[in-house]
Amino acid sequence: LISDCFVTFQVSPNSSAAGVVCECYHLSVFSANMLIQPNTLDPIKLSLFFGVFYNPVVFIVVICAWCIYALLLVWARRKDYTDMMKQGVIVISTADDAEYYYLLTVITGWKRNAGTSATVAMYMVGSHGMSETLVLADPTRLVHESGAECWFLVATKNTLGQLLFIRIWHNCRGFFPSWYVIRVFLFNA
C-alpha cells in the first residue's frame, strides 16, 4: 500500500514486468514504473568460471580462438625464419685468387609464377674482356623466386674494365621454367 498526498492506492496482483496495474479509490492522474536492477559482473567470483559446464559454447569458442592464434603464430614464425635464410649475399667466384669484385642484383617481379626453377646463368662484357659464364645459384637456399631480390658477389681474376653489358639467361628446365625478371643491377665493388 503506497500513500502520497493523502491519496491511497495499491499495486494490483495483475501487474507484470511489462506494465504496472494500480488500484485506487479516487480520480487523480499518476504514473508508475518498475526499476529492474541489472545483473552485476564480478570478475573475482569463481562461480562465473563454473558456468562453462552449463553452457560450453563460450568455452569452445574461446579454445578454438586460442588454437587458431597458436597455429597462426607458428606459421608466422616459420615464415620469418625462411625470410632470414634468404638474406645475405651469395658469393660466386671464378678463381681462388680473384682480385676484382662486382656486385650483381637480380630482382624478380611480383607476378603469379614469376619465379623460376631453371638454372640461371650470365656473363659480363667489359672494355678489357669478358668474364666466364657464371651460374647464379645457391645450394643452400632458393633463389629467383617471385618477388625475390637476389644479391651476388662475383669475383674474377682479371679486370673487365668499364662494364659494357651483361647477358643473362636460363636453361628452361624444371617444373616452372618461365621467369619474370624486372631489373638487374651491376656495380664495381
C-alpha positions as CSV (number, residue, x, y, z in Angstrom):
1,L,0.0,0.0,0.0
2,I,1.5,3.3,-1.1
3,S,0.3,6.6,0.2
4,D,1.2,10.1,-1.3
5,C,-0.6,13.4,-0.7
6,F,-3.5,11.7,1.1
7,V,-4.2,9.6,-1.9
8,T,-4.2,5.9,-1.3
9,F,-3.5,3.2,-4.0
10,Q,-2.0,-0.2,-4.2
11,V,-0.4,-2.3,-6.8
12,S,-2.7,-4.9,-8.3
13,P,-1.7,-8.6,-8.5
14,N,-2.3,-8.3,-12.2
15,S,1.0,-6.3,-12.6
16,S,3.9,-7.7,-14.5
17,A,7.3,-6.6,-15.7
18,A,5.7,-5.2,-18.9
19,G,3.2,-3.0,-17.0
20,V,2.0,-1.9,-13.6
21,V,-1.7,-2.0,-12.7
22,C,-2.7,0.1,-9.7
23,E,-5.9,0.1,-7.7
24,C,-7.1,3.3,-6.2
25,Y,-10.3,4.9,-4.9
26,H,-10.1,8.4,-6.5
27,L,-10.0,10.1,-9.8
28,S,-6.4,11.6,-10.0
29,V,-3.7,11.2,-12.5
30,F,-0.5,9.3,-11.6
31,S,2.1,7.1,-13.2
32,A,4.4,4.3,-12.0
33,N,7.4,2.4,-13.3
34,M,9.5,-0.5,-12.2
35,L,13.3,-0.4,-12.0
36,I,14.9,-3.8,-12.7
37,Q,18.4,-3.9,-11.4
38,P,20.9,-5.1,-14.0
39,N,23.0,-8.2,-13.2
40,T,26.4,-7.2,-12.0
41,L,29.5,-8.9,-13.2
42,D,32.1,-9.5,-10.6
43,P,35.3,-10.8,-12.2
44,I,36.7,-12.1,-8.9
45,K,33.9,-14.6,-8.5
46,L,35.0,-18.1,-9.3
47,S,31.4,-19.2,-9.8
48,L,31.4,-17.4,-13.2
49,F,34.0,-19.9,-14.5
50,F,31.9,-22.9,-13.4
51,G,29.1,-21.8,-15.7
52,V,31.1,-23.3,-18.6
53,F,29.7,-26.7,-17.7
54,Y,26.1,-25.4,-18.2
55,N,26.8,-23.6,-21.5
56,P,30.1,-24.9,-23.1
57,V,29.6,-22.9,-26.3
58,V,31.5,-19.9,-25.0
59,F,34.3,-22.2,-23.7
60,I,34.6,-24.0,-27.1
61,V,34.7,-20.7,-29.0
62,V,37.5,-19.3,-26.7
63,I,39.5,-22.5,-27.0
64,C,39.1,-22.5,-30.8
65,A,40.2,-18.9,-31.0
66,W,43.3,-19.7,-28.9
67,C,44.1,-22.7,-31.1
68,I,43.8,-20.6,-34.3
69,Y,46.0,-17.9,-32.7
70,A,48.7,-20.5,-31.8
71,L,48.7,-22.0,-35.3
72,L,49.0,-18.6,-36.9
73,L,51.8,-17.8,-34.6
74,V,53.7,-20.9,-35.6
75,W,53.1,-20.2,-39.3
76,A,54.3,-16.6,-39.0
77,R,57.4,-17.7,-37.1
78,R,58.3,-20.2,-39.8
79,K,57.8,-17.5,-42.5
80,D,60.1,-15.2,-40.5
81,Y,62.7,-18.0,-40.4
82,T,62.6,-18.6,-44.1
83,D,62.9,-14.9,-44.8
84,M,66.0,-14.8,-42.6
85,M,67.5,-17.7,-44.5
86,K,67.1,-15.7,-47.8
87,Q,69.2,-12.8,-46.5
88,G,72.7,-12.2,-47.5
89,V,75.0,-12.0,-50.5
90,I,75.8,-15.1,-52.5
91,V,79.5,-15.3,-53.4
92,I,80.3,-16.6,-56.9
93,S,84.0,-16.9,-57.7
94,T,85.7,-17.8,-60.9
95,A,89.1,-18.2,-59.4
96,D,90.7,-18.8,-56.0
97,D,93.0,-15.8,-56.3
98,A,90.3,-13.4,-57.5
99,E,91.2,-9.7,-57.3
100,Y,88.2,-7.9,-58.9
101,Y,84.7,-7.9,-57.5
102,Y,81.3,-7.0,-58.9
103,L,78.0,-6.7,-57.1
104,L,75.1,-8.1,-59.1
105,T,71.4,-7.6,-58.0
106,V,68.7,-9.6,-59.8
107,I,65.1,-8.6,-59.0
108,T,62.3,-11.0,-59.9
109,G,58.8,-9.5,-60.4
110,W,55.7,-10.0,-58.2
111,K,53.5,-11.7,-60.8
112,R,52.0,-15.1,-60.3
113,N,54.6,-17.7,-61.2
114,A,57.2,-15.0,-61.8
115,G,60.0,-17.1,-60.2
116,T,61.9,-19.9,-62.0
117,S,63.1,-23.3,-61.2
118,A,65.5,-23.2,-64.1
119,T,69.2,-22.7,-63.8
120,V,70.1,-19.0,-64.4
121,A,73.5,-18.1,-65.9
122,M,75.2,-14.9,-67.0
123,Y,78.4,-13.4,-68.3
124,M,79.7,-9.8,-68.2
125,V,81.4,-7.9,-71.0
126,G,83.7,-5.0,-70.3
127,S,86.1,-2.8,-72.2
128,H,89.1,-5.2,-71.4
129,G,87.4,-8.5,-71.9
130,M,84.7,-10.8,-70.9
131,S,84.0,-13.0,-67.8
132,E,83.5,-16.7,-67.7
133,T,79.9,-18.0,-67.7
134,L,78.6,-17.8,-64.1
135,V,75.8,-19.8,-62.7
136,L,73.6,-17.7,-60.4
137,A,72.5,-20.3,-57.8
138,D,73.0,-21.1,-54.2
139,P,72.9,-24.8,-53.0
140,T,71.6,-23.8,-49.5
141,R,68.5,-21.8,-50.5
142,L,66.1,-21.0,-53.3
143,V,66.9,-18.0,-55.5
144,H,64.9,-16.2,-58.2
145,E,61.5,-16.8,-56.5
146,S,58.6,-14.5,-57.2
147,G,59.3,-11.1,-55.6
148,A,62.9,-12.0,-54.7
149,E,65.8,-9.7,-54.7
150,C,69.0,-11.8,-55.0
151,W,72.4,-10.3,-54.4
152,F,75.6,-11.9,-55.8
153,L,79.2,-11.0,-55.3
154,V,81.0,-12.0,-58.4
155,A,84.8,-12.4,-58.1
156,T,87.1,-12.5,-61.2
157,K,90.8,-12.9,-61.6
158,N,91.2,-10.3,-64.4
159,T,89.7,-6.9,-64.7
160,L,86.9,-6.4,-67.2
161,G,87.5,-2.6,-67.4
162,Q,84.4,-0.5,-67.8
163,L,81.4,-2.7,-67.9
164,L,79.5,-2.5,-71.3
165,F,76.7,-5.1,-70.9
166,I,75.7,-8.4,-69.3
167,R,73.9,-11.3,-70.8
168,I,71.7,-13.3,-68.6
169,W,69.6,-16.4,-69.4
170,H,68.2,-19.6,-68.1
171,N,68.0,-23.2,-69.4
172,C,64.2,-23.6,-69.5
173,R,64.2,-26.7,-67.2
174,G,62.3,-27.6,-64.1
175,F,58.7,-27.6,-63.1
176,F,58.2,-23.8,-63.7
177,P,60.9,-22.7,-66.1
178,S,59.5,-19.3,-67.1
179,W,60.9,-16.3,-65.4
180,Y,59.8,-12.7,-65.0
181,V,62.9,-10.7,-64.2
182,I,62.3,-6.9,-63.9
183,R,65.7,-5.4,-63.0
184,V,69.3,-6.3,-63.0
185,F,71.9,-4.0,-61.4
186,L,75.7,-4.5,-61.7
187,F,78.2,-2.4,-59.7
188,N,82.0,-2.4,-59.5
189,A,82.8,-3.4,-55.9
